[in-house]
Amino acid sequence: MTKDDVLIIGSGVAALQLANQLKLDLNVRILTKEKIRTANSYLAQGGIAAALSANDHPTKHMVDTLEAGRFHNHSDVVQQVIHAAPLLIKKMAQQGDIFDKNQRGELFLGMEGAHSEKRIVHGGGDATGKNVMEHLISKLKNNVIVEENVFAYELLLNTRKNRCIGVKAKALDGSIRSFYGTYCIIASGGCGQLYSYTSNAKTVSGDGIAMAYLAGAEIVDMEFVQFHPTLLYVNGETKGLISEAVRGEGATLITEDGTPIMEGVHPLKDLGPRHVVSQRIYECLKKGYQVYLDISKIAEFEKRFPSVTTICEENGIRISDGKIPVAPGSHFLMGGIKTDLIGRSSIMGLYAIGEASCTGLHGANRLASNSLLEGLYQGDQLSKWINEGRKETQSLDSKPFYPSFKKESFDLPNVQQIRDLMMERVGIVRNEGNLMKQLAWTDQYKPEEINLDACSSAEMTKVFMLIISKLITESALKRTESRGGHFRSDYPMEDDKMWLRKSIIHKYIHGVEKPNEHTKTALAT
């Protein structure tokens, strides 16, 4: 048995920001499913949004965030995070050569979709995630232990089932280990790998959210899945992300014959909100038209976008041709474990930060480059909470409760089948018929009842994928409107009278699911 002050599951920006800012007298342990540099944050090409220019103001950034989120956001959360962003970025910029600067030595600010001003800070051109991650990794102190290739799979509650006291995990050899912590933090990211087309790292399959759900934590807004408009699309497969900053620098979406596809679709055209652009590209692909990014007007493309250039060259696409074939794919989950801005979940002792959490910042659709910002902000806030001495005290009841499971033997579908069906039935365009089919298909496996101790790592991944699939599908079925990242062809319009300020919350308590589909959220004004 291993006991630490702070136990962190996941190793992305939010996790490392937290670990770096905790006091040195705290024992901190990070568990990561693979390597620390395979975290989703490491792949982030886009930047970090902050109102830093003389022409900009946090109020403008707030308006853009609320508009992109279709006013499903928690307005007080938006205000706190967005107003904190400039100082957060300035402090980080002072710590090292992390972000790109102009000839005057000022932070270079780029433009991305749905932003009204240039406010995107980048690092290494289109390697912001890598730059920030390497910086945070380099700062880790001796009080932080990083354990790689450890698959956390089951949260441990005390016998009264009223607080989280640790987690069970499997090592590469299949051995089961128990880790205990005064603070247990899930920072394991979203669930992009549920879809056949995705920008996410191969490890991102919703593990942390599924674990929290099985432990009885409230899970919210799972229907809101953001599909990035532009993934490199070669031979029917997506090969990597083409940053939104490419369109911010002037690239346009066209068909093979050069016809622009965003004319008359949205006032911002190619820089419209991601759900609008994704749906338009999807429509074109369904009609048999290949869609391309026309990059011919971007000077020194290879220098400005080295990561995109490398991805293209590795897959046989010549930048000199001026066109990159693209398709939309799952990119970001707006929903997740319901938390406040500190990261506190509905279970005592259990916290969630980063994409695994849902604070209400993003609403129904995340504004570009607000995700790394949220991770940095949450890691900072939770570290202050812990450092200020608001220490969780372990109750006398600190022995683990072990739930009983009915299924020791089971059949599971293959991963590709899960991904293909999610893309087809619960992807960019949804309807009641397909959602009902998917729910019935998922229910037959009863993933909540499977004894995870008896599973291999590959089988646990499938179980978690099925659980997250069910949560997304149920939420998408219940929300009878289209809003942000959730689009239903049978309910194509927003329905403010029915749905504004309302969220779908799921809670599963040891075999009994209790959905609360109309819990009010803060009004976004």
C-alpha positions in Angstrom: 0.0 0.0 0.0 1.2 3.5 -0.9 0.0 6.6 0.9 0.6 10.2 -0.3 -0.7 13.6 0.5 -1.7 14.3 -3.1 -2.4 11.5 -5.7 -2.8 12.7 -9.3 -4.2 10.5 -12.0 -3.0 11.8 -15.4 0.0 13.8 -16.5 -1.1 16.7 -18.8 -0.9 20.4 -18.3 -3.4 20.6 -15.5 -1.7 17.8 -13.5 1.8 19.2 -13.9 0.7 22.7 -13.1 -0.8 21.5 -9.9 2.2 19.3 -9.0 4.7 22.1 -9.6 2.9 24.6 -7.4 2.3 22.4 -4.3 4.5 22.9 -1.3 7.6 20.9 -1.0 6.6 19.3 2.3 3.7 17.5 0.5 4.3 14.1 -0.9 2.9 14.1 -4.5 2.5 11.1 -6.8 1.5 11.2 -10.4 0.1 8.0 -12.1 0.1 8.0 -15.9 -1.2 5.2 -18.1 1.7 5.4 -20.5 4.6 7.9 -20.6 4.5 11.4 -19.3 5.1 12.8 -22.8 2.2 10.9 -24.3 -0.4 13.1 -22.6 -2.9 14.8 -24.8 -1.6 18.2 -23.8 1.7 17.4 -25.4 0.0 17.3 -28.8 -1.7 20.7 -28.5 -0.9 22.8 -31.6 -3.1 25.7 -30.7 -2.1 28.2 -28.1 -3.5 29.8 -25.0 -6.1 32.6 -25.2 -5.6 35.8 -23.1 -6.6 39.4 -23.6 -3.1 40.9 -23.7 -3.2 43.5 -26.5 -4.0 47.2 -26.2 -7.1 46.6 -28.4 -8.4 43.7 -26.4 -10.0 43.3 -23.0 -11.2 40.3 -20.9 -14.8 41.4 -21.5 -14.3 40.9 -25.2 -12.8 37.4 -24.5 -15.8 36.7 -22.2 -18.3 37.6 -25.0 -16.5 35.3 -27.5 -16.4 32.5 -24.9 -20.1 32.8 -24.2 -21.1 33.0 -27.9 -19.0 30.0 -28.8 -20.5 28.1 -25.8 -24.0 29.1 -27.0 -24.7 30.6 -23.6 -24.7 27.3 -21.8 -21.6 28.5 -19.9 -21.5 29.4 -16.2 -21.0 33.1 -16.5 -19.3 33.6 -13.1 -16.8 30.8 -14.1 -16.1 32.5 -17.4 -15.6 35.8 -15.7 -13.1 34.4 -13.2 -11.0 32.4 -15.6 -10.9 34.9 -18.5 -10.0 37.8 -16.2 -7.2 35.7 -14.6 -5.7 34.7 -18.0 -3.5 37.8 -18.8 -1.6 37.6 -15.5 -1.4 33.8 -15.6 0.3 34.0 -19.1 2.6 36.9 -18.1 3.8 35.0 -15.1 4.5 31.9 -17.1 6.3 33.9 -19.9 8.6 35.3 -17.3 9.7 31.8 -16.2 11.4 30.8 -19.5 11.5 30.9 -23.3 8.1 29.2 -23.6 6.1 31.5 -26.0 6.8 33.1 -29.3 7.7 36.8 -29.4 7.7 39.4 -32.1 10.7 41.5 -33.2 10.0 44.0 -30.3 10.3 41.1 -27.8 6.6 41.2 -27.1 4.4 38.1 -27.0 3.2 37.2 -30.5 -0.6 37.1 -30.6 -2.4 35.1 -33.2 -6.0 34.8 -34.4 -8.2 31.7 -34.2 -11.8 30.9 -35.0 -14.6 32.7 -33.1 -12.2 35.2 -31.5 -12.9 38.9 -32.1 -9.2 39.9 -31.5 -5.7 38.5 -31.9 -5.2 37.0 -28.4 -3.6 33.5 -29.0 -0.2 33.0 -27.4 1.8 30.2 -29.1 5.0 28.4 -28.4 7.3 27.0 -31.1 4.8 28.1 -33.8 2.3 25.3 -33.6 3.9 23.3 -30.7 2.5 25.1 -27.7 1.5 22.0 -25.9 4.9 20.5 -26.2 6.6 23.8 -25.1 4.4 24.2 -22.0 4.7 20.5 -21.1 8.5 20.5 -21.4 8.6 23.6 -19.2 6.4 22.0 -16.6 8.3 18.7 -16.7 11.6 20.5 -16.2 10.2 22.2 -13.0 9.1 19.0 -11.2 10.7 18.8 -7.7 11.9 15.9 -5.6 8.7 15.7 -3.7 6.9 14.6 -6.9 7.1 11.0 -8.0 5.9 10.1 -11.5 4.9 6.5 -12.1 4.6 5.6 -15.8 2.7 2.7 -17.3 0.3 2.5 -14.4 -3.3 2.1 -15.5 -5.6 3.5 -12.7 -9.0 1.9 -13.0 -11.1 2.0 -9.8 -11.5 4.7 -7.2 -11.4 3.5 -3.6 -14.1 4.8 -1.3 -14.2 4.4 2.4 -16.7 1.9 3.9 -19.3 4.6 4.5 -19.0 5.4 0.8 -18.8 9.1 1.5 -15.2 10.0 0.5 -12.5 8.9 -1.9 -9.4 7.6 -0.3 -7.4 6.2 -3.2 -7.3 4.2 -6.4 -6.5 0.8 -7.7 -4.2 0.4 -10.7 -2.6 -2.2 -12.9 1.0 -2.4 -13.8 2.3 -3.7 -17.2 2.7 -7.2 -15.7 -0.9 -7.2 -14.7 -0.3 -6.9 -11.0 -2.8 -4.8 -9.0 -1.6 -2.0 -6.8 -3.5 0.2 -4.4 -2.6 3.9 -4.0 -4.0 6.1 -1.2 -4.1 9.8 -1.0 -5.5 12.6 1.2 -6.4 14.4 -2.0 -7.3 12.3 -5.0 -7.2 14.2 -8.3 -8.4 13.0 -11.7 -6.6 14.8 -14.5 -6.8 12.1 -17.2 -8.3 14.2 -20.0 -11.3 13.6 -22.2 -12.5 10.7 -24.4 -11.5 11.5 -28.0 -10.6 7.8 -28.8 -14.3 6.9 -28.7 -14.5 8.1 -32.3 -12.9 6.7 -35.4 -11.7 10.2 -36.4 -10.0 12.1 -33.6 -7.1 14.5 -32.9 -6.5 12.9 -29.4 -3.7 10.8 -28.1 -4.3 7.1 -28.2 -4.5 6.9 -24.4 -7.5 9.3 -24.2 -10.5 7.0 -23.8 -12.5 8.5 -20.9 -10.9 6.4 -18.1 -11.0 9.0 -15.3 -14.6 10.1 -16.1 -15.8 6.5 -16.1 -14.0 5.8 -12.8 -15.7 8.8 -11.2 -19.1 7.8 -12.6 -18.7 4.3 -11.2 -17.8 5.7 -7.8 -20.9 7.9 -7.7 -19.6 11.3 -8.8 -21.9 13.6 -10.7 -21.1 13.6 -14.5 -22.5 16.5 -16.5 -23.0 17.8 -20.1 -21.7 14.7 -21.8 -23.6 15.4 -25.0 -21.3 18.3 -25.9 -18.5 16.8 -27.9 -16.4 19.2 -30.0 -15.3 18.0 -33.4 -12.3 19.9 -34.7 -13.0 20.9 -38.3 -9.6 20.2 -39.7 -7.8 16.9 -39.2 -5.4 15.7 -42.0 -7.5 13.2 -44.0 -5.6 10.7 -46.2 -7.0 7.5 -47.7 -10.1 7.6 -45.5 -8.2 8.0 -42.2 -7.4 11.0 -40.1 -3.6 11.4 -39.5 -3.2 14.4 -37.1 -4.5 17.8 -36.3 -4.2 20.8 -38.6 -4.3 23.7 -36.1 -7.1 26.2 -36.3 -4.4 28.9 -36.3 -3.8 27.9 -40.0 -7.2 29.3 -40.8 -6.4 32.2 -38.4 -3.5 33.0 -40.7 -5.7 33.1 -43.8 -6.3 29.5 -45.0 -9.7 28.9 -46.5 -11.8 25.7 -46.9 -12.5 24.7 -50.5 -13.6 21.8 -52.6 -11.4 20.2 -55.3 -12.4 22.8 -57.9 -11.6 25.7 -55.6 -15.2 26.5 -54.5 -15.1 28.1 -50.9 -17.5 26.1 -48.7 -18.1 28.7 -45.9 -19.5 31.5 -48.0 -22.9 32.4 -46.7 -22.8 29.8 -43.9 -21.6 32.1 -41.1 -20.6 35.7 -40.8 -17.0 34.7 -39.8 -16.8 32.3 -42.7 -13.8 30.0 -42.2 -13.2 31.3 -38.7 -16.7 30.5 -37.5 -17.4 28.4 -34.4 -16.0 24.9 -34.6 -19.4 23.2 -34.6 -20.6 25.3 -37.5 -17.4 24.6 -39.6 -17.3 20.9 -38.7 -20.9 20.4 -39.7 -20.3 22.2 -43.1 -17.3 20.0 -43.9 -19.2 16.9 -42.8 -22.1 17.8 -45.2 -19.7 18.2 -48.1 -18.0 14.8 -47.3 -21.4 13.1 -47.2 -22.2 14.5 -50.6 -18.9 13.1 -52.0 -16.9 16.3 -52.1 -13.3 16.2 -50.7 -12.6 19.3 -48.7 -9.2 21.0 -48.6 -7.5 23.8 -46.7 -6.1 26.3 -49.2 -2.9 27.5 -47.7 -1.4 29.1 -50.8 -1.7 32.6 -49.3 0.2 31.9 -46.1 3.8 33.1 -46.5 6.6 30.8 -45.1 4.1 28.2 -44.1 6.8 25.6 -43.1 8.4 28.1 -40.7 5.1 29.2 -39.2 3.6 25.7 -38.8 6.5 23.2 -38.4 4.3 20.5 -36.7 1.6 20.7 -39.4 4.3 20.5 -42.1 5.9 17.4 -40.5 2.5 15.6 -40.2 1.7 16.4 -43.9 5.1 15.3 -45.2 5.0 12.1 -43.2 1.7 11.2 -44.9 2.7 12.2 -48.5 1.1 15.6 -48.6 3.3 18.3 -50.2 3.0 21.7 -48.7 4.1 23.2 -52.0 0.9 22.1 -53.6 -1.0 24.6 -51.5 -3.8 22.3 -50.4 -4.3 20.0 -47.4 -7.1 17.4 -47.4 -9.1 17.7 -44.2 -12.0 16.1 -42.3 -13.6 16.8 -38.9 -12.8 14.6 -35.9 -13.5 14.5 -32.2 -11.3 16.9 -30.4 -12.6 18.0 -27.0 -15.2 17.1 -24.4 -17.0 20.0 -22.9 -18.7 17.8 -20.3 -17.1 15.6 -17.6 -16.9 15.3 -13.9 -19.0 18.1 -12.4 -16.7 20.4 -10.3 -16.3 23.9 -9.1 -13.3 26.0 -10.1 -11.1 24.6 -7.4 -11.8 21.1 -8.8 -14.0 19.7 -6.0 -16.4 17.0 -7.2 -19.6 15.8 -5.6 -17.5 13.2 -3.7 -15.5 14.3 -0.7 -11.8 13.9 -1.3 -12.2 13.6 -5.0 -11.1 16.4 -7.4 -11.0 16.7 -11.1 -9.1 19.3 -13.2 -8.5 19.8 -17.0 -10.6 18.2 -19.6 -11.9 15.4 -17.3 -13.7 18.1 -15.3 -16.7 20.3 -16.2 -16.6 23.7 -14.6 -19.0 25.3 -17.0 -16.3 27.4 -18.6 -16.8 26.0 -22.1 -20.6 25.7 -22.2 -21.9 23.8 -25.2 -18.8 24.4 -27.3 -15.2 25.4 -26.3 -13.8 28.5 -27.7 -10.4 27.8 -29.4 -7.4 27.9 -27.1 -9.4 28.1 -23.9 -8.5 24.5 -22.9 -4.8 24.9 -22.0 -5.9 28.1 -20.2 -8.4 26.2 -18.1 -5.9 23.4 -17.2 -3.3 26.0 -16.1 -5.9 28.0 -14.1 -7.4 24.9 -12.4 -4.0 23.5 -11.5 -3.1 26.9 -10.0 -6.3 27.2 -8.0 -6.2 23.7 -6.6 -2.6 24.1 -5.5 -3.5 27.3 -3.6 -6.4 25.5 -1.9 -4.1 22.7 -0.7 -1.2 24.9 0.1 -3.3 27.3 2.2 -3.8 24.6 4.8 -7.4 23.6 3.9 -6.2 20.1 4.4 -8.6 17.2 4.0 -8.6 15.2 7.2 -9.0 11.5 6.7 -12.0 10.2 8.7 -11.6 7.3 11.1 -13.4 5.3 8.5 -10.5 5.0 6.1 -10.7 1.3 5.1 -11.8 0.8 1.5 -15.2 -0.3 0.4 -15.1 -2.9 -2.3 -18.3 -3.0 -4.4 -19.7 -6.3 -5.5 -19.9 -7.1 -9.2 -22.1 -9.6 -11.0 -20.0 -10.4 -14.0 -16.7 -12.3 -13.7 -17.0 -13.5 -17.4 -17.9 -11.3 -20.2 -17.8 -10.6 -24.0 -16.7 -7.2 -25.2 -16.8 -5.6 -28.7 -13.5 -4.6 -30.4 -12.4 -1.0 -30.0 -12.8 -0.2 -33.7 -16.4 -1.3 -33.6 -17.1 1.1 -30.7 -15.4 3.9 -32.5 -17.1 3.3 -35.8 -20.6 3.1 -34.3 -20.0 6.2 -32.2 -18.9 8.2 -35.2 -21.9 7.0 -37.3 -24.6 7.2 -34.6 -23.4 9.7 -32.0 -21.0 11.9 -34.0 -21.3 15.3 -35.7 -24.9 14.8 -36.8 -27.3 12.9 -34.5 -31.0 11.8 -34.5 -33.3 9.8 -32.3 -33.2 6.6 -34.4 -29.4 6.3 -34.4 -29.2 7.3 -30.7 -31.7 4.6 -29.7 -29.8 2.0 -31.7 -26.5 3.0 -30.0 -28.0 2.9 -26.6 -29.5 -0.6 -27.1 -26.2 -1.8 -28.5 -24.2 -0.5 -25.5 -26.7 -1.7 -22.9 -26.3 -5.3 -24.0 -22.8 -5.4 -22.6 -23.7 -4.0 -19.1 -20.2 -2.6 -18.6 -21.0 -1.2 -15.1 -21.3 -4.7 -13.8 -18.0 -6.0 -14.9 -15.3 -6.9 -12.3 -12.4 -4.8 -13.5 -9.9 -6.7 -11.4 -10.5 -9.6 -13.8 -9.8 -7.5 -16.9 -6.7 -6.9 -18.8 -5.7 -3.3 -19.5 -7.1 -3.6 -23.1 -10.4 -5.0 -21.7 -10.6 -2.2 -19.1 -10.3 0.4 -21.9 -13.2 -1.2 -23.7 -15.3 -1.2 -20.5 -14.6 2.5 -20.0 -15.3 3.3 -23.6 -18.7 1.6 -23.4 -19.6 3.5 -20.2 -18.7 6.9 -21.7 -20.5 5.9 -24.9 -23.6 5.3 -22.9 -23.3 8.6 -21.1 -22.9 10.6 -24.3 -25.7 8.7 -26.0 -28.1 9.1 -23.2 -27.4 12.8 -22.8 -27.7 13.4 -26.6 -31.0 11.5 -26.6 -32.4 13.6 -23.8 -31.4 17.0 -25.1 -34.1 17.6 -27.7 -32.4 20.6 -29.4 -29.2 21.5 -31.2 -26.7 23.6 -29.2 -22.9 24.0 -29.7 -21.2 20.6 -30.1 -24.5 18.8 -30.0 -26.4 18.8 -33.3 -29.6 16.8 -33.9 -31.0 16.7 -37.4 -34.5 16.0 -35.9 -34.2 19.0 -33.6 -32.0 21.4 -35.7 -32.6 24.6 -33.7 -31.7 25.8 -30.3 -34.7 25.7 -27.8 -34.0 28.3 -25.2 -37.5 27.9 -23.6 -36.8 24.2 -22.9 -33.1 24.0 -22.5 -31.3 27.3 -21.7 -29.5 27.0 -18.3 -30.3 23.3 -18.1 -27.8 20.4 -17.9 -28.1 16.7 -17.9 -26.4 15.1 -14.9 -25.7 11.4 -14.5 -25.0 9.7 -11.2 -24.4 6.0 -10.7 -24.4 4.7 -7.1 -23.2 1.1 -6.9 -25.5 -0.4 -9.4 -28.3 2.2 -9.5 -28.1 4.9 -12.1 -29.8 8.2 -11.1 -29.9 10.7 -14.0 -31.1 14.2 -13.2 -31.7 15.6 -16.7 -32.9 19.2 -15.8 -30.6 20.5 -13.2 -30.3 24.2 -13.5 -26.9 25.8 -14.2 -25.9 29.4 -13.9 -27.4 31.9 -16.4 -24.8 33.1 -18.9 -25.4 36.8 -19.6 
